[in-house]
């Protein structure tokens, strides 16, 4: 099962990608560092990745093992004073 991504989060991720890169193969990758902190980086899809499509192209990729560990959460967007930020929320049963 793949991590969920709300429509608002897909829009925010697309804006982030488009504003930082113009390679049509590029997408965003969720990855965890050695301490388990999640981050987003620009990458390309690799064999075995779980993907999230948006507007006809691959927007987000997650390595299979990490995707399974994150299958209980959705990526969403929260409005804060500084703008919008991506957040993880527990999936409702």
Secondary structure, 3 states (H helix, E strand, C coil): CCCEECHHHHHHHHHHHHHHCCCCCEEEEEEECCCCCEEEEEEECCCCCEEEEECCEEEEEECHHHHHHCCCEEEEEEEECCEEEEEEEECCC
